[in-house]
Amino acid sequence: MNILAFAAGSSSKSINRQLVGYAASMLKQDPVEIIDINDFEMPLYSEDREEELNGQLVNAMQQLQLLAAA
């Protein structure tokens, strides 16, 4: 089984990110990929923003591909 792990917090001092790293280190039998949501910076979903971008939410699509592959 492949595991994709990430913290919902975007702060550089996020305790959640530290917890995800620790939890991932405890899973010895399965490969774990930890991603940083800051690498996929996105605005909060907005129909107006989607319209401005003609539906091309590139960062959202990249993140969705990672989730689908896990």
Predicted model as a PDB file, atoms N, CA, C, CB and O in Angstrom, pLDDT in the B-factor column:
MODEL        1                                                                  
ATOM      1  N   MET A   1       0.843  -1.171   0.000  1.00 80.00           N  
ATOM      2  CA  MET A   1       0.000   0.000   0.000  1.00 80.00           C  
ATOM      3  C   MET A   1       0.890   1.236   0.000  1.00 80.00           C  
ATOM      4  CB  MET A   1      -0.960  -0.003   1.215  1.00 80.00           C  
ATOM      5  O   MET A   1       1.867   1.298   0.746  1.00 80.00           O  
ATOM      6  N   ASN A   2       0.560   2.210  -0.826  1.00 84.00           N  
ATOM      7  CA  ASN A   2       1.252   3.498  -0.833  1.00 84.00           C  
ATOM      8  C   ASN A   2       0.466   4.464   0.030  1.00 84.00           C  
ATOM      9  CB  ASN A   2       1.419   4.052  -2.283  1.00 84.00           C  
ATOM     10  O   ASN A   2      -0.763   4.492  -0.016  1.00 84.00           O  
ATOM     11  N   ILE A   3       1.172   5.251   0.812  1.00 89.00           N  
ATOM     12  CA  ILE A   3       0.530   6.209   1.706  1.00 89.00           C  
ATOM     13  C   ILE A   3       1.014   7.608   1.368  1.00 89.00           C  
ATOM     14  CB  ILE A   3       0.820   5.872   3.190  1.00 89.00           C  
ATOM     15  O   ILE A   3       2.215   7.855   1.264  1.00 89.00           O  
ATOM     16  N   LEU A   4       0.070   8.513   1.199  1.00 87.00           N  
ATOM     17  CA  LEU A   4       0.364   9.921   0.965  1.00 87.00           C  
ATOM     18  C   LEU A   4      -0.037  10.676   2.229  1.00 87.00           C  
ATOM     19  CB  LEU A   4      -0.391  10.474  -0.310  1.00 87.00           C  
ATOM     20  O   LEU A   4      -1.183  10.591   2.672  1.00 87.00           O  
ATOM     21  N   ALA A   5       0.897  11.407   2.800  1.00 91.00           N  
ATOM     22  CA  ALA A   5       0.633  12.105   4.054  1.00 91.00           C  
ATOM     23  C   ALA A   5       0.900  13.594   3.897  1.00 91.00           C  
ATOM     24  CB  ALA A   5       1.490  11.526   5.188  1.00 91.00           C  
ATOM     25  O   ALA A   5       1.838  14.003   3.213  1.00 91.00           O  
ATOM     26  N   PHE A   6       0.063  14.393   4.540  1.00 88.00           N  
ATOM     27  CA  PHE A   6       0.274  15.834   4.533  1.00 88.00           C  
ATOM     28  C   PHE A   6      -0.445  16.439   5.728  1.00 88.00           C  
ATOM     29  CB  PHE A   6      -0.223  16.471   3.205  1.00 88.00           C  
ATOM     30  O   PHE A   6      -1.408  15.883   6.254  1.00 88.00           O  
ATOM     31  N   ALA A   7       0.059  17.600   6.136  1.00 88.00           N  
ATOM     32  CA  ALA A   7      -0.572  18.342   7.220  1.00 88.00           C  
ATOM     33  C   ALA A   7      -1.445  19.427   6.610  1.00 88.00           C  
ATOM     34  CB  ALA A   7       0.490  18.953   8.188  1.00 88.00           C  
ATOM     35  O   ALA A   7      -1.099  20.014   5.585  1.00 88.00           O  
ATOM     36  N   ALA A   8      -2.555  19.682   7.235  1.00 79.00           N  
ATOM     37  CA  ALA A   8      -3.474  20.696   6.717  1.00 79.00           C  
ATOM     38  C   ALA A   8      -2.992  22.117   7.016  1.00 79.00           C  
ATOM     39  CB  ALA A   8      -4.864  20.489   7.307  1.00 79.00           C  
ATOM     40  O   ALA A   8      -3.454  23.068   6.386  1.00 79.00           O  
ATOM     41  N   GLY A   9      -2.091  22.270   7.948  1.00 76.00           N  
ATOM     42  CA  GLY A   9      -1.590  23.599   8.282  1.00 76.00           C  
ATOM     43  C   GLY A   9      -0.516  24.043   7.309  1.00 76.00           C  
ATOM     44  O   GLY A   9       0.274  23.226   6.835  1.00 76.00           O  
ATOM     45  N   SER A  10      -0.481  25.330   7.008  1.00 74.00           N  
ATOM     46  CA  SER A  10       0.517  25.839   6.068  1.00 74.00           C  
ATOM     47  C   SER A  10       1.637  26.611   6.748  1.00 74.00           C  
ATOM     48  CB  SER A  10      -0.146  26.719   5.050  1.00 74.00           C  
ATOM     49  O   SER A  10       2.544  27.096   6.073  1.00 74.00           O  
ATOM     50  N   SER A  11       1.594  26.732   8.042  1.00 79.00           N  
ATOM     51  CA  SER A  11       2.614  27.474   8.779  1.00 79.00           C  
ATOM     52  C   SER A  11       3.950  26.736   8.743  1.00 79.00           C  
ATOM     53  CB  SER A  11       2.169  27.700  10.234  1.00 79.00           C  
ATOM     54  O   SER A  11       3.989  25.507   8.805  1.00 79.00           O  
ATOM     55  N   SER A  12       5.038  27.491   8.642  1.00 78.00           N  
ATOM     56  CA  SER A  12       6.367  26.864   8.656  1.00 78.00           C  
ATOM     57  C   SER A  12       6.680  26.248  10.025  1.00 78.00           C  
ATOM     58  CB  SER A  12       7.447  27.899   8.286  1.00 78.00           C  
ATOM     59  O   SER A  12       7.591  25.429  10.145  1.00 78.00           O  
ATOM     60  N   LYS A  13       5.933  26.640  11.043  1.00 82.00           N  
ATOM     61  CA  LYS A  13       6.133  26.112  12.394  1.00 82.00           C  
ATOM     62  C   LYS A  13       5.019  25.142  12.792  1.00 82.00           C  
ATOM     63  CB  LYS A  13       6.207  27.260  13.402  1.00 82.00           C  
ATOM     64  O   LYS A  13       4.788  24.909  13.979  1.00 82.00           O  
ATOM     65  N   SER A  14       4.345  24.590  11.816  1.00 83.00           N  
ATOM     66  CA  SER A  14       3.178  23.750  12.050  1.00 83.00           C  
ATOM     67  C   SER A  14       3.490  22.520  12.894  1.00 83.00           C  
ATOM     68  CB  SER A  14       2.591  23.323  10.738  1.00 83.00           C  
ATOM     69  O   SER A  14       4.354  21.716  12.545  1.00 83.00           O  
ATOM     70  N   ILE A  15       2.792  22.388  13.980  1.00 91.00           N  
ATOM     71  CA  ILE A  15       2.898  21.190  14.806  1.00 91.00           C  
ATOM     72  C   ILE A  15       2.289  20.009  14.060  1.00 91.00           C  
ATOM     73  CB  ILE A  15       2.199  21.395  16.177  1.00 91.00           C  
ATOM     74  O   ILE A  15       2.751  18.877  14.205  1.00 91.00           O  
ATOM     75  N   ASN A  16       1.252  20.269  13.260  1.00 90.00           N  
ATOM     76  CA  ASN A  16       0.632  19.204  12.479  1.00 90.00           C  
ATOM     77  C   ASN A  16       1.639  18.585  11.510  1.00 90.00           C  
ATOM     78  CB  ASN A  16      -0.583  19.741  11.710  1.00 90.00           C  
ATOM     79  O   ASN A  16       1.652  17.369  11.319  1.00 90.00           O  
ATOM     80  N   ARG A  17       2.472  19.411  10.907  1.00 89.00           N  
ATOM     81  CA  ARG A  17       3.483  18.895   9.971  1.00 89.00           C  
ATOM     82  C   ARG A  17       4.482  18.011  10.710  1.00 89.00           C  
ATOM     83  CB  ARG A  17       4.222  20.060   9.260  1.00 89.00           C  
ATOM     84  O   ARG A  17       4.905  16.977  10.193  1.00 89.00           O  
ATOM     85  N   GLN A  18       4.855  18.418  11.909  1.00 91.00           N  
ATOM     86  CA  GLN A  18       5.760  17.601  12.718  1.00 91.00           C  
ATOM     87  C   GLN A  18       5.105  16.262  13.067  1.00 91.00           C  
ATOM     88  CB  GLN A  18       6.163  18.354  14.006  1.00 91.00           C  
ATOM     89  O   GLN A  18       5.755  15.217  13.036  1.00 91.00           O  
ATOM     90  N   LEU A  19       3.827  16.306  13.395  1.00 93.00           N  
ATOM     91  CA  LEU A  19       3.099  15.083  13.733  1.00 93.00           C  
ATOM     92  C   LEU A  19       3.016  14.146  12.533  1.00 93.00           C  
ATOM     93  CB  LEU A  19       1.689  15.419  14.236  1.00 93.00           C  
ATOM     94  O   LEU A  19       3.196  12.937  12.679  1.00 93.00           O  
ATOM     95  N   VAL A  20       2.747  14.691  11.354  1.00 93.00           N  
ATOM     96  CA  VAL A  20       2.683  13.866  10.145  1.00 93.00           C  
ATOM     97  C   VAL A  20       4.027  13.190   9.894  1.00 93.00           C  
ATOM     98  CB  VAL A  20       2.276  14.719   8.922  1.00 93.00           C  
ATOM     99  O   VAL A  20       4.077  12.002   9.573  1.00 93.00           O  
ATOM    100  N   GLY A  21       5.108  13.938  10.038  1.00 92.00           N  
ATOM    101  CA  GLY A  21       6.439  13.361   9.858  1.00 92.00           C  
ATOM    102  C   GLY A  21       6.709  12.242  10.842  1.00 92.00           C  
ATOM    103  O   GLY A  21       7.253  11.199  10.480  1.00 92.00           O  
ATOM    104  N   TYR A  22       6.332  12.463  12.078  1.00 94.00           N  
ATOM    105  CA  TYR A  22       6.535  11.437  13.114  1.00 94.00           C  
ATOM    106  C   TYR A  22       5.690  10.197  12.813  1.00 94.00           C  
ATOM    107  CB  TYR A  22       6.178  11.999  14.517  1.00 94.00           C  
ATOM    108  O   TYR A  22       6.189   9.072  12.863  1.00 94.00           O  
ATOM    109  N   ALA A  23       4.411  10.410  12.500  1.00 93.00           N  
ATOM    110  CA  ALA A  23       3.521   9.278  12.210  1.00 93.00           C  
ATOM    111  C   ALA A  23       4.035   8.494  11.005  1.00 93.00           C  
ATOM    112  CB  ALA A  23       2.075   9.771  11.952  1.00 93.00           C  
ATOM    113  O   ALA A  23       4.008   7.263  11.011  1.00 93.00           O  
ATOM    114  N   ALA A  24       4.498   9.189   9.985  1.00 92.00           N  
ATOM    115  CA  ALA A  24       5.013   8.521   8.791  1.00 92.00           C  
ATOM    116  C   ALA A  24       6.249   7.690   9.120  1.00 92.00           C  
ATOM    117  CB  ALA A  24       5.343   9.549   7.704  1.00 92.00           C  
ATOM    118  O   ALA A  24       6.449   6.617   8.550  1.00 92.00           O  
ATOM    119  N   SER A  25       7.074   8.184  10.034  1.00 93.00           N  
ATOM    120  CA  SER A  25       8.288   7.441  10.402  1.00 93.00           C  
ATOM    121  C   SER A  25       7.964   6.149  11.145  1.00 93.00           C  
ATOM    122  CB  SER A  25       9.197   8.313  11.263  1.00 93.00           C  
ATOM    123  O   SER A  25       8.795   5.243  11.208  1.00 93.00           O  
ATOM    124  N   MET A  26       6.787   6.063  11.696  1.00 92.00           N  
ATOM    125  CA  MET A  26       6.372   4.862  12.431  1.00 92.00           C  
ATOM    126  C   MET A  26       5.864   3.754  11.498  1.00 92.00           C  
ATOM    127  CB  MET A  26       5.285   5.223  13.440  1.00 92.00           C  
ATOM    128  O   MET A  26       5.752   2.599  11.909  1.00 92.00           O  
ATOM    129  N   LEU A  27       5.561   4.104  10.257  1.00 90.00           N  
ATOM    130  CA  LEU A  27       5.035   3.133   9.289  1.00 90.00           C  
ATOM    131  C   LEU A  27       6.190   2.535   8.506  1.00 90.00           C  
ATOM    132  CB  LEU A  27       4.006   3.798   8.324  1.00 90.00           C  
ATOM    133  O   LEU A  27       6.556   3.041   7.445  1.00 90.00           O  
ATOM    134  N   LYS A  28       6.749   1.492   9.012  1.00 84.00           N  
ATOM    135  CA  LYS A  28       7.954   0.892   8.426  1.00 84.00           C  
ATOM    136  C   LYS A  28       7.636  -0.005   7.230  1.00 84.00           C  
ATOM    137  CB  LYS A  28       8.700   0.088   9.481  1.00 84.00           C  
ATOM    138  O   LYS A  28       8.461  -0.127   6.325  1.00 84.00           O  
ATOM    139  N   GLN A  29       6.458  -0.636   7.208  1.00 85.00           N  
ATOM    140  CA  GLN A  29       6.184  -1.647   6.198  1.00 85.00           C  
ATOM    141  C   GLN A  29       5.684  -1.076   4.872  1.00 85.00           C  
ATOM    142  CB  GLN A  29       5.182  -2.611   6.728  1.00 85.00           C  
ATOM    143  O   GLN A  29       5.772  -1.761   3.853  1.00 85.00           O  
ATOM    144  N   ASP A  30       5.169   0.140   4.848  1.00 84.00           N  
ATOM    145  CA  ASP A  30       4.615   0.713   3.628  1.00 84.00           C  
ATOM    146  C   ASP A  30       5.341   2.000   3.257  1.00 84.00           C  
ATOM    147  CB  ASP A  30       3.116   0.978   3.794  1.00 84.00           C  
ATOM    148  O   ASP A  30       5.733   2.770   4.134  1.00 84.00           O  
ATOM    149  N   PRO A  31       5.523   2.238   1.943  1.00 89.00           N  
ATOM    150  CA  PRO A  31       6.153   3.498   1.526  1.00 89.00           C  
ATOM    151  C   PRO A  31       5.235   4.685   1.811  1.00 89.00           C  
ATOM    152  CB  PRO A  31       6.509   3.453   0.026  1.00 89.00           C  
ATOM    153  O   PRO A  31       4.037   4.644   1.530  1.00 89.00           O  
ATOM    154  N   VAL A  32       5.818   5.733   2.370  1.00 91.00           N  
ATOM    155  CA  VAL A  32       5.058   6.936   2.709  1.00 91.00           C  
ATOM    156  C   VAL A  32       5.678   8.114   1.969  1.00 91.00           C  
ATOM    157  CB  VAL A  32       5.042   7.186   4.257  1.00 91.00           C  
ATOM    158  O   VAL A  32       6.885   8.344   2.044  1.00 91.00           O  
ATOM    159  N   GLU A  33       4.840   8.852   1.259  1.00 89.00           N  
ATOM    160  CA  GLU A  33       5.280  10.092   0.618  1.00 89.00           C  
ATOM    161  C   GLU A  33       4.638  11.240   1.380  1.00 89.00           C  
ATOM    162  CB  GLU A  33       4.899  10.132  -0.916  1.00 89.00           C  
ATOM    163  O   GLU A  33       3.416  11.301   1.514  1.00 89.00           O  
ATOM    164  N   ILE A  34       5.461  12.139   1.873  1.00 91.00           N  
ATOM    165  CA  ILE A  34       4.954  13.307   2.596  1.00 91.00           C  
ATOM    166  C   ILE A  34       5.035  14.500   1.658  1.00 91.00           C  
ATOM    167  CB  ILE A  34       5.763  13.568   3.922  1.00 91.00           C  
ATOM    168  O   ILE A  34       6.098  14.809   1.119  1.00 91.00           O  
ATOM    169  N   ILE A  35       3.906  15.166   1.469  1.00 87.00           N  
ATOM    170  CA  ILE A  35       3.904  16.367   0.638  1.00 87.00           C  
ATOM    171  C   ILE A  35       3.639  17.584   1.512  1.00 87.00           C  
ATOM    172  CB  ILE A  35       2.845  16.261  -0.490  1.00 87.00           C  
ATOM    173  O   ILE A  35       3.055  17.487   2.591  1.00 87.00           O  
ATOM    174  N   ASP A  36       4.077  18.706   1.025  1.00 86.00           N  
ATOM    175  CA  ASP A  36       3.865  19.981   1.717  1.00 86.00           C  
ATOM    176  C   ASP A  36       2.796  20.739   0.930  1.00 86.00           C  
ATOM    177  CB  ASP A  36       5.213  20.823   1.834  1.00 86.00           C  
ATOM    178  O   ASP A  36       2.990  21.035  -0.249  1.00 86.00           O  
ATOM    179  N   ILE A  37       1.681  21.053   1.565  1.00 80.00           N  
ATOM    180  CA  ILE A  37       0.610  21.723   0.830  1.00 80.00           C  
ATOM    181  C   ILE A  37       1.031  23.107   0.345  1.00 80.00           C  
ATOM    182  CB  ILE A  37      -0.629  21.838   1.702  1.00 80.00           C  
ATOM    183  O   ILE A  37       0.380  23.676  -0.531  1.00 80.00           O  
ATOM    184  N   ASN A  38       2.104  23.654   0.900  1.00 79.00           N  
ATOM    185  CA  ASN A  38       2.607  24.940   0.413  1.00 79.00           C  
ATOM    186  C   ASN A  38       3.136  24.836  -1.022  1.00 79.00           C  
ATOM    187  CB  ASN A  38       3.713  25.454   1.340  1.00 79.00           C  
ATOM    188  O   ASN A  38       3.243  25.843  -1.723  1.00 79.00           O  
ATOM    189  N   ASP A  39       3.461  23.624  -1.448  1.00 80.00           N  
ATOM    190  CA  ASP A  39       3.912  23.419  -2.824  1.00 80.00           C  
ATOM    191  C   ASP A  39       2.751  23.480  -3.811  1.00 80.00           C  
ATOM    192  CB  ASP A  39       4.630  22.080  -2.950  1.00 80.00           C  
ATOM    193  O   ASP A  39       2.966  23.518  -5.023  1.00 80.00           O  
ATOM    194  N   PHE A  40       1.533  23.488  -3.302  1.00 72.00           N  
ATOM    195  CA  PHE A  40       0.329  23.495  -4.125  1.00 72.00           C  
ATOM    196  C   PHE A  40      -0.563  24.666  -3.727  1.00 72.00           C  
ATOM    197  CB  PHE A  40      -0.435  22.159  -3.990  1.00 72.00           C  
ATOM    198  O   PHE A  40      -1.766  24.504  -3.525  1.00 72.00           O  
ATOM    199  N   GLU A  41       0.033  25.828  -3.620  1.00 67.00           N  
ATOM    200  CA  GLU A  41      -0.699  27.000  -3.148  1.00 67.00           C  
ATOM    201  C   GLU A  41      -1.915  27.261  -4.029  1.00 67.00           C  
ATOM    202  CB  GLU A  41       0.216  28.235  -3.123  1.00 67.00           C  
ATOM    203  O   GLU A  41      -1.819  27.364  -5.252  1.00 67.00           O  
ATOM    204  N   MET A  42      -3.048  27.363  -3.368  1.00 65.00           N  
ATOM    205  CA  MET A  42      -4.303  27.584  -4.075  1.00 65.00           C  
ATOM    206  C   MET A  42      -5.146  28.577  -3.294  1.00 65.00           C  
ATOM    207  CB  MET A  42      -5.069  26.255  -4.281  1.00 65.00           C  
ATOM    208  O   MET A  42      -5.084  28.624  -2.066  1.00 65.00           O  
ATOM    209  N   PRO A  43      -5.928  29.363  -4.003  1.00 61.00           N  
ATOM    210  CA  PRO A  43      -6.885  30.217  -3.287  1.00 61.00           C  
ATOM    211  C   PRO A  43      -8.026  29.340  -2.783  1.00 61.00           C  
ATOM    212  CB  PRO A  43      -7.428  31.372  -4.211  1.00 61.00           C  
ATOM    213  O   PRO A  43      -8.233  28.227  -3.267  1.00 61.00           O  
ATOM    214  N   LEU A  44      -8.752  29.853  -1.815  1.00 59.00           N  
ATOM    215  CA  LEU A  44      -9.966  29.153  -1.426  1.00 59.00           C  
ATOM    216  C   LEU A  44     -10.855  29.037  -2.648  1.00 59.00           C  
ATOM    217  CB  LEU A  44     -10.700  29.884  -0.264  1.00 59.00           C  
ATOM    218  O   LEU A  44     -10.864  29.926  -3.499  1.00 59.00           O  
ATOM    219  N   TYR A  45     -11.596  27.954  -2.739  1.00 59.00           N  
ATOM    220  CA  TYR A  45     -12.410  27.758  -3.936  1.00 59.00           C  
ATOM    221  C   TYR A  45     -13.395  28.903  -4.100  1.00 59.00           C  
ATOM    222  CB  TYR A  45     -13.157  26.419  -3.872  1.00 59.00           C  
ATOM    223  O   TYR A  45     -14.063  29.309  -3.149  1.00 59.00           O  
ATOM    224  N   SER A  46     -13.474  29.407  -5.298  1.00 65.00           N  
ATOM    225  CA  SER A  46     -14.382  30.486  -5.633  1.00 65.00           C  
ATOM    226  C   SER A  46     -14.802  30.308  -7.086  1.00 65.00           C  
ATOM    227  CB  SER A  46     -13.721  31.882  -5.397  1.00 65.00           C  
ATOM    228  O   SER A  46     -13.954  30.121  -7.958  1.00 65.00           O  
ATOM    229  N   GLU A  47     -16.096  30.363  -7.351  1.00 72.00           N  
ATOM    230  CA  GLU A  47     -16.575  30.267  -8.727  1.00 72.00           C  
ATOM    231  C   GLU A  47     -16.006  31.407  -9.560  1.00 72.00           C  
ATOM    232  CB  GLU A  47     -18.116  30.285  -8.772  1.00 72.00           C  
ATOM    233  O   GLU A  47     -15.688  31.220 -10.735  1.00 72.00           O  
ATOM    234  N   ASP A  48     -15.875  32.589  -8.959  1.00 74.00           N  
ATOM    235  CA  ASP A  48     -15.315  33.736  -9.673  1.00 74.00           C  
ATOM    236  C   ASP A  48     -13.874  33.462 -10.095  1.00 74.00           C  
ATOM    237  CB  ASP A  48     -15.379  34.997  -8.797  1.00 74.00           C  
ATOM    238  O   ASP A  48     -13.492  33.738 -11.232  1.00 74.00           O  
ATOM    239  N   ARG A  49     -13.082  32.920  -9.181  1.00 69.00           N  
ATOM    240  CA  ARG A  49     -11.667  32.629  -9.484  1.00 69.00           C  
ATOM    241  C   ARG A  49     -11.557  31.538 -10.545  1.00 69.00           C  
ATOM    242  CB  ARG A  49     -10.909  32.198  -8.200  1.00 69.00           C  
ATOM    243  O   ARG A  49     -10.706  31.617 -11.431  1.00 69.00           O  
ATOM    244  N   GLU A  50     -12.408  30.526 -10.459  1.00 69.00           N  
ATOM    245  CA  GLU A  50     -12.393  29.463 -11.461  1.00 69.00           C  
ATOM    246  C   GLU A  50     -12.722  30.032 -12.845  1.00 69.00           C  
ATOM    247  CB  GLU A  50     -13.396  28.346 -11.083  1.00 69.00           C  
ATOM    248  O   GLU A  50     -12.125  29.637 -13.847  1.00 69.00           O  
ATOM    249  N   GLU A  51     -13.660  30.947 -12.886  1.00 75.00           N  
ATOM    250  CA  GLU A  51     -14.036  31.571 -14.151  1.00 75.00           C  
ATOM    251  C   GLU A  51     -12.877  32.389 -14.716  1.00 75.00           C  
ATOM    252  CB  GLU A  51     -15.275  32.461 -13.963  1.00 75.00           C  
ATOM    253  O   GLU A  51     -12.618  32.355 -15.919  1.00 75.00           O  
ATOM    254  N   GLU A  52     -12.177  33.130 -13.842  1.00 76.00           N  
ATOM    255  CA  GLU A  52     -11.021  33.921 -14.273  1.00 76.00           C  
ATOM    256  C   GLU A  52      -9.953  33.040 -14.917  1.00 76.00           C  
ATOM    257  CB  GLU A  52     -10.423  34.682 -13.085  1.00 76.00           C  
ATOM    258  O   GLU A  52      -9.297  33.443 -15.878  1.00 76.00           O  
ATOM    259  N   LEU A  53      -9.789  31.849 -14.382  1.00 71.00           N  
ATOM    260  CA  LEU A  53      -8.745  30.940 -14.853  1.00 71.00           C  
ATOM    261  C   LEU A  53      -9.254  29.965 -15.909  1.00 71.00           C  
ATOM    262  CB  LEU A  53      -8.168  30.169 -13.686  1.00 71.00           C  
ATOM    263  O   LEU A  53      -8.545  29.036 -16.297  1.00 71.00           O  
ATOM    264  N   ASN A  54     -10.479  30.177 -16.372  1.00 68.00           N  
ATOM    265  CA  ASN A  54     -11.084  29.295 -17.370  1.00 68.00           C  
ATOM    266  C   ASN A  54     -11.054  27.837 -16.921  1.00 68.00           C  
ATOM    267  CB  ASN A  54     -10.364  29.441 -18.708  1.00 68.00           C  
ATOM    268  O   ASN A  54     -10.857  26.934 -17.734  1.00 68.00           O  
ATOM    269  N   GLY A  55     -11.248  27.615 -15.634  1.00 61.00           N  
ATOM    270  CA  GLY A  55     -11.279  26.256 -15.104  1.00 61.00           C  
ATOM    271  C   GLY A  55      -9.918  25.602 -14.980  1.00 61.00           C  
ATOM    272  O   GLY A  55      -9.836  24.421 -14.641  1.00 61.00           O  
ATOM    273  N   GLN A  56      -8.847  26.336 -15.245  1.00 64.00           N  
ATOM    274  CA  GLN A  56      -7.496  25.772 -15.224  1.00 64.00           C  
ATOM    275  C   GLN A  56      -6.869  25.933 -13.840  1.00 64.00           C  
ATOM    276  CB  GLN A  56      -6.610  26.447 -16.293  1.00 64.00           C  
ATOM    277  O   GLN A  56      -5.986  26.770 -13.651  1.00 64.00           O  
ATOM    278  N   LEU A  57      -7.307  25.164 -12.909  1.00 67.00           N  
ATOM    279  CA  LEU A  57      -6.755  25.192 -11.554  1.00 67.00           C  
ATOM    280  C   LEU A  57      -5.585  24.210 -11.511  1.00 67.00           C  
ATOM    281  CB  LEU A  57      -7.849  24.829 -10.473  1.00 67.00           C  
ATOM    282  O   LEU A  57      -5.710  23.107 -10.979  1.00 67.00           O  
ATOM    283  N   VAL A  58      -4.453  24.620 -12.073  1.00 70.00           N  
ATOM    284  CA  VAL A  58      -3.309  23.738 -12.277  1.00 70.00           C  
ATOM    285  C   VAL A  58      -2.835  23.127 -10.963  1.00 70.00           C  
ATOM    286  CB  VAL A  58      -2.168  24.501 -12.938  1.00 70.00           C  
ATOM    287  O   VAL A  58      -2.633  21.915 -10.889  1.00 70.00           O  
ATOM    288  N   ASN A  59      -2.654  23.937  -9.930  1.00 70.00           N  
ATOM    289  CA  ASN A  59      -2.178  23.402  -8.655  1.00 70.00           C  
ATOM    290  C   ASN A  59      -3.161  22.406  -8.067  1.00 70.00           C  
ATOM    291  CB  ASN A  59      -1.933  24.530  -7.665  1.00 70.00           C  
ATOM    292  O   ASN A  59      -2.753  21.396  -7.494  1.00 70.00           O  
ATOM    293  N   ALA A  60      -4.433  22.675  -8.203  1.00 73.00           N  
ATOM    294  CA  ALA A  60      -5.439  21.742  -7.705  1.00 73.00           C  
ATOM    295  C   ALA A  60      -5.379  20.432  -8.474  1.00 73.00           C  
ATOM    296  CB  ALA A  60      -6.841  22.353  -7.807  1.00 73.00           C  
ATOM    297  O   ALA A  60      -5.525  19.364  -7.881  1.00 73.00           O  
ATOM    298  N   MET A  61      -5.167  20.494  -9.772  1.00 74.00           N  
ATOM    299  CA  MET A  61      -5.092  19.282 -10.578  1.00 74.00           C  
ATOM    300  C   MET A  61      -3.848  18.473 -10.221  1.00 74.00           C  
ATOM    301  CB  MET A  61      -5.090  19.631 -12.071  1.00 74.00           C  
ATOM    302  O   MET A  61      -3.904  17.244 -10.192  1.00 74.00           O  
ATOM    303  N   GLN A  62      -2.733  19.138  -9.952  1.00 78.00           N  
ATOM    304  CA  GLN A  62      -1.508  18.428  -9.556  1.00 78.00           C  
ATOM    305  C   GLN A  62      -1.720  17.712  -8.225  1.00 78.00           C  
ATOM    306  CB  GLN A  62      -0.313  19.411  -9.452  1.00 78.00           C  
ATOM    307  O   GLN A  62      -1.294  16.570  -8.051  1.00 78.00           O  
ATOM    308  N   GLN A  63      -2.378  18.386  -7.292  1.00 75.00           N  
ATOM    309  CA  GLN A  63      -2.624  17.773  -6.000  1.00 75.00           C  
ATOM    310  C   GLN A  63      -3.594  16.599  -6.148  1.00 75.00           C  
ATOM    311  CB  GLN A  63      -3.177  18.811  -5.008  1.00 75.00           C  
ATOM    312  O   GLN A  63      -3.414  15.565  -5.504  1.00 75.00           O  
ATOM    313  N   LEU A  64      -4.601  16.746  -6.974  1.00 77.00           N  
ATOM    314  CA  LEU A  64      -5.548  15.663  -7.214  1.00 77.00           C  
ATOM    315  C   LEU A  64      -4.846  14.443  -7.818  1.00 77.00           C  
ATOM    316  CB  LEU A  64      -6.675  16.138  -8.141  1.00 77.00           C  
ATOM    317  O   LEU A  64      -5.158  13.307  -7.460  1.00 77.00           O  
ATOM    318  N   GLN A  65      -3.915  14.673  -8.718  1.00 83.00           N  
ATOM    319  CA  GLN A  65      -3.162  13.558  -9.321  1.00 83.00           C  
ATOM    320  C   GLN A  65      -2.349  12.806  -8.271  1.00 83.00           C  
ATOM    321  CB  GLN A  65      -2.228  14.078 -10.429  1.00 83.00           C  
ATOM    322  O   GLN A  65      -2.273  11.578  -8.307  1.00 83.00           O  
ATOM    323  N   LEU A  66      -1.741  13.537  -7.337  1.00 77.00           N  
ATOM    324  CA  LEU A  66      -1.002  12.880  -6.254  1.00 77.00           C  
ATOM    325  C   LEU A  66      -1.930  12.033  -5.387  1.00 77.00           C  
ATOM    326  CB  LEU A  66      -0.283  13.924  -5.389  1.00 77.00           C  
ATOM    327  O   LEU A  66      -1.599  10.907  -5.017  1.00 77.00           O  
ATOM    328  N   LEU A  67      -3.091  12.591  -5.073  1.00 76.00           N  
ATOM    329  CA  LEU A  67      -4.041  11.859  -4.237  1.00 76.00           C  
ATOM    330  C   LEU A  67      -4.563  10.626  -4.964  1.00 76.00           C  
ATOM    331  CB  LEU A  67      -5.209  12.766  -3.830  1.00 76.00           C  
ATOM    332  O   LEU A  67      -4.725   9.570  -4.353  1.00 76.00           O  
ATOM    333  N   ALA A  68      -4.825  10.749  -6.248  1.00 81.00           N  
ATOM    334  CA  ALA A  68      -5.355   9.630  -7.021  1.00 81.00           C  
ATOM    335  C   ALA A  68      -4.324   8.518  -7.152  1.00 81.00           C  
ATOM    336  CB  ALA A  68      -5.798  10.100  -8.406  1.00 81.00           C  
ATOM    337  O   ALA A  68      -4.686   7.343  -7.206  1.00 81.00           O  
ATOM    338  N   ALA A  69      -3.050   8.872  -7.203  1.00 78.00           N  
ATOM    339  CA  ALA A  69      -1.996   7.882  -7.366  1.00 78.00           C  
ATOM    340  C   ALA A  69      -1.698   7.134  -6.065  1.00 78.00           C  
ATOM    341  CB  ALA A  69      -0.737   8.553  -7.876  1.00 78.00           C  
ATOM    342  O   ALA A  69      -1.117   6.048  -6.097  1.00 78.00           O  
ATOM    343  N   ALA A  70      -2.084   7.696  -4.937  1.00 63.00           N  
ATOM    344  CA  ALA A  70      -1.779   7.082  -3.641  1.00 63.00           C  
ATOM    345  C   ALA A  70      -2.690   5.903  -3.344  1.00 63.00           C  
ATOM    346  CB  ALA A  70      -1.898   8.111  -2.529  1.00 63.00           C  
ATOM    347  O   ALA A  70      -2.565   5.276  -2.292  1.00 63.00           O  
TER     348      ALA A  70                                                      
ENDMDL                                                                          
END                                                                             
